């Protein structure tokens, strides 16, 4: 579940944090997530979310 919210935050739709008992992604984890997503080379696809 955290990955879904992370993708939303990545494309600019920050929906906030989860409530307990779901664990939130740490800042360091999110930074690593962003680097991993960049390697997918899907920026063009993500930009279609707002067109």
C-alpha positions as CSV (number, residue, x, y, z in Angstrom):
1,X,0.0,0.0,0.0
2,X,2.8,2.4,0.8
3,X,4.1,2.0,-2.8
4,X,0.8,3.2,-4.2
5,X,0.8,6.4,-2.2
6,X,4.5,6.8,-3.0
7,X,3.7,6.8,-6.7
8,X,0.9,9.3,-6.2
9,X,3.3,11.5,-4.2
10,X,5.9,11.1,-6.9
11,X,3.6,12.5,-9.6
12,X,2.5,15.4,-7.4
13,X,-0.6,14.0,-5.7
14,X,0.5,13.9,-2.0
15,X,-2.4,12.2,-0.2
16,X,-0.7,12.3,3.2
17,X,0.4,9.5,5.5
18,X,-1.3,6.3,6.4
19,X,-3.0,5.8,9.7
20,X,-2.0,3.0,12.0
21,X,-1.4,0.1,11.5
22,X,-0.1,0.7,8.0
23,X,3.6,1.7,8.1
24,X,4.5,4.9,6.2
25,X,7.6,5.1,4.0
26,X,10.4,7.0,5.6
27,X,12.1,10.0,3.9
28,X,15.1,7.9,3.1
29,X,12.9,5.1,1.6
30,X,11.0,7.6,-0.5
31,X,14.3,9.1,-1.8
32,X,15.4,5.6,-2.8
33,X,12.0,4.9,-4.3
34,X,12.3,8.0,-6.5
35,X,15.7,6.9,-7.8
36,X,14.3,3.4,-8.5
37,X,11.3,4.9,-10.4
38,X,13.6,7.1,-12.5
39,X,15.3,4.0,-13.8
40,X,12.0,2.8,-15.2
41,X,12.1,5.8,-17.6
42,X,8.3,6.4,-17.4
43,X,8.3,10.2,-16.9
44,X,6.3,10.6,-20.1
45,X,3.6,8.2,-18.9
46,X,3.4,9.9,-15.5
47,X,3.0,13.2,-17.2
48,X,-0.2,11.9,-18.9
49,X,-1.9,11.8,-15.5
50,X,-2.4,15.5,-15.6
51,X,-3.0,16.2,-19.3
